[in-house]
């Protein structure tokens, strides 16, 4: 989802606030997701720029980062979903996995806005 910020010029943080209200919302990104982004940044200049923009918006919106006891990014996000966190992703397999765990998913629709899948 973070790469979609630059790719589709959509502020996923503002969209999340639109859905849930600006009040008591926290953004969290597992370190495994950041590590995956770091690996991707070496693949192309375009990805490097998208990741840079995502990191800037994460900082601007006070997104917290932390280590989750999991093997990879998807597993870390699924563990957060089990604990009640809403996972923002457009990855079909991850969306399906989170929903199978009775988790909630935010996904991008029409390259413009987020929707909540329960």
C-alpha positions as CSV (number, residue, x, y, z in Angstrom):
1,X,0.0,0.0,0.0
2,X,2.8,2.4,0.8
3,X,4.2,2.2,-2.7
4,X,0.8,3.3,-4.0
5,X,1.3,6.8,-2.5
6,X,3.6,7.9,-5.3
7,X,2.4,5.5,-7.9
8,X,-1.2,6.7,-7.8
9,X,-0.7,10.1,-6.1
10,X,-3.0,9.1,-3.2
11,X,-2.4,10.0,0.4
12,X,-3.3,6.7,2.1
13,X,-3.0,8.4,5.5
14,X,-5.5,11.1,4.7
15,X,-7.8,8.5,3.2
16,X,-7.6,6.4,6.4
17,X,-8.5,9.5,8.4
18,X,-11.4,10.1,6.1
19,X,-12.7,6.6,6.8
20,X,-12.1,6.4,10.5
21,X,-12.1,10.1,11.5
22,X,-9.2,12.2,12.4
23,X,-9.4,11.4,16.1
24,X,-7.8,8.4,17.6
25,X,-6.0,6.7,14.7
26,X,-2.5,5.3,14.8
27,X,-0.4,4.1,11.9
28,X,2.1,1.2,12.4
29,X,4.5,-0.4,10.0
30,X,6.3,-3.6,10.9
31,X,10.1,-3.5,10.5
32,X,9.7,-6.5,8.1
33,X,7.7,-4.2,5.7
34,X,10.5,-1.6,5.9
35,X,13.1,-4.3,5.2
36,X,11.1,-5.5,2.2
37,X,10.9,-1.9,0.9
38,X,14.6,-1.5,1.3
39,X,15.2,-4.6,-0.8
40,X,12.9,-3.2,-3.5
41,X,14.7,0.2,-3.5
42,X,17.7,-1.4,-5.2
43,X,15.7,-2.7,-8.1
44,X,15.0,0.6,-9.9
45,X,15.2,4.4,-9.5
46,X,11.4,4.5,-9.8
47,X,10.9,2.2,-6.9
48,X,13.6,4.0,-4.9
49,X,11.6,7.3,-5.4
50,X,8.3,5.7,-4.5
51,X,9.8,4.3,-1.3
52,X,11.4,7.7,-0.5
53,X,8.0,9.4,-0.8
54,X,6.3,6.7,1.3
55,X,8.9,7.1,4.0
56,X,8.4,10.9,4.0
57,X,4.6,10.5,4.4
58,X,5.1,7.9,7.1
59,X,7.3,10.4,9.1
60,X,4.9,13.3,8.5
61,X,1.9,11.2,9.7
62,X,3.7,9.8,12.8
63,X,3.7,6.2,11.6
64,X,5.3,4.0,14.3
65,X,7.6,1.2,13.4
66,X,8.4,-1.9,15.4
67,X,9.6,-5.5,15.3
68,X,7.0,-8.2,15.1
69,X,8.0,-11.8,15.9
70,X,7.4,-13.1,12.4
71,X,9.4,-14.3,9.4
72,X,8.4,-11.8,6.8
73,X,6.2,-8.8,6.0
74,X,3.1,-10.7,5.3
75,X,3.3,-12.8,8.4
76,X,4.0,-9.7,10.5
77,X,0.9,-8.0,9.1
78,X,-1.2,-11.1,9.7
79,X,-0.1,-11.2,13.3
80,X,-1.2,-7.6,13.7
81,X,-4.5,-8.4,12.1
82,X,-5.1,-11.1,14.7
83,X,-4.5,-8.5,17.4
84,X,-7.2,-6.3,15.9
85,X,-5.1,-4.0,13.6
86,X,-6.5,-3.1,10.2
87,X,-4.1,-4.1,7.4
88,X,-3.7,-1.8,4.4
89,X,-2.8,-3.8,1.3
90,X,-3.7,-4.4,-2.3
91,X,-2.0,-7.8,-2.3
92,X,-4.8,-10.3,-3.1
93,X,-3.2,-13.2,-1.2
94,X,-2.6,-11.1,1.9
95,X,-6.1,-9.6,1.7
96,X,-7.6,-13.1,1.6
97,X,-5.4,-14.4,4.4
98,X,-6.3,-11.5,6.7
99,X,-10.0,-11.9,6.0
100,X,-9.8,-15.6,6.7
101,X,-8.4,-14.6,10.1
102,X,-11.5,-12.4,10.6
103,X,-9.3,-9.3,10.1
104,X,-10.2,-6.1,8.4
105,X,-8.4,-4.8,5.3
106,X,-8.1,-1.4,3.8
107,X,-7.5,-1.5,0.0
108,X,-7.2,1.0,-2.8
109,X,-10.1,1.2,-5.3
110,X,-10.0,2.9,-8.6
111,X,-6.5,4.1,-7.9
112,X,-8.0,6.9,-5.9
113,X,-9.6,6.0,-2.5
114,X,-9.4,3.5,0.2
115,X,-12.3,1.1,1.2
116,X,-12.6,-1.0,4.2
117,X,-13.3,-4.7,3.7
118,X,-14.6,-6.5,6.8
